[in-house]
């Protein structure tokens, strides 16, 4: 998006370095979803792509995302779709539906789950509006 300020957060110094090289227009810092070092209401969008399944404390991560979102800002969680009952790098539809309910419990409006196809893989997109 032209004119957008882009920030990234990753707990791994190696991934921060890699992301900084691949995304020279973004500011990428070391940190975690559960403890974001940004001001309240700073962002219009917060997203996590293929990283949510690594969050140590889902409730804390959701609260942090909500804190840094401006009013009516949107949280998007994008994960590879796993079959129900499977674990790994992604989430199942059941887990995505549960996450949408959790977003609503944390005060997000319009929580929903959508399926997105990219290449040969299906992804689940869970979103909610602060």
N, C-alpha and C positions, 0 to 999 in steps of 0.2 A: 504494500500500500504506500503510495507516494506520500512523503512527509511524516510517516509514522516513526515514532521512537520505539525501538525493539530492544528488549532485555531478555536475557536468558539466565537461568539458574541451574547449576548442577553440583552435586556434592563431590564429584570426582575432579581433581585438578587436571588430569589428563583429558577428560571430556570437555572441560572449560577451554583448554588450549585448542583442542580440535574444533570445537564449535566456533571459537573466535576466528580461527583461520578460514573456516567454511562460510562464516557469516560476518564479514568485516564491517558491515553497517550496524551490527548489533553490539550491545554492551553485554558481555557474558561474565557472570561472577560465580564464585564458589559459594554454595549455600544449599539449603533444603526447602522443600515445599512447606514444611512445618514451622519454619522460622524465616520468613521473607524480610529482607532488610530494605523495605520500601515504605514510603509514607502511605498513610490511610487514603483511600480513594484515588490513587494515582492513575490506575489503568482502566481503559474501556473494555479490554478483553484480557483474560488470563487463560492460557491453555497448557495442557500437558499432553505431549504426544509420545506414546509408548514408554511412559515413565511412571504413570500412576500406580502400576502394580508393584513398584518399588517403595512407595510411601510407607514409612514406618508407623505413622499415626494418621489414619484417614481423616478423622474428625478434626484434628489440629490443622491438617493441610487444607481442608475445606474452609475452616474458619479464617485461616491466613489469606486464602484466595478472596474470600468475601471482604475481608478487611481492606485489602489493597484495591478492590474494585470500586469504581465510581458508581453512584446510584444508576441502576438499570444496566450496569456493566454485565458482561456475560462470561461465565466459566465454561470451558469446553474440555472434556476429558476424552482423548482419542486413544483407543487401544485395539490391538488385533483381536478379532473375535475367536474365542476358544469354544470348543464344545462344552456343554454343561457337564460339570463334574471334573473337567480337566483343569490342571494348573500349569502355569508357565508364564511366558512373556505375553500377557494379554488378559482379557476378562471374558467371561461367558455372558450370554444374554441375561441369564438369571442375575449374575453379579451386577450387570449394567442397570437392570431394573431396580435392584436394591440400592445402587448408588444414586439413581434418580430420586428414590424415596428419601435417602439420606440428605440429598441437597435440599429437598423440600423441608425436611425437619430442621435444617440449618437456616431456613428463611429465604431460600432461593425460590423465585417464581418460575412458572413455565418450564419446570424440569421435564426433560424428555430424552428418549433414546432413539437414535437413528442408526441405520446400517449404511455404510459407505463401502463401495468396492474400489480398490486401487490395485491395478495389475491383477494378480491371481489371488489376492487376499481380500477378505472381508474385515472391515473395521467397525467397531461400535463407537458412536459419538454420543456421549452423555453431556447434556448441557443444562444450564439454569441461569436465570437472570437475577442479579443481586437487588 
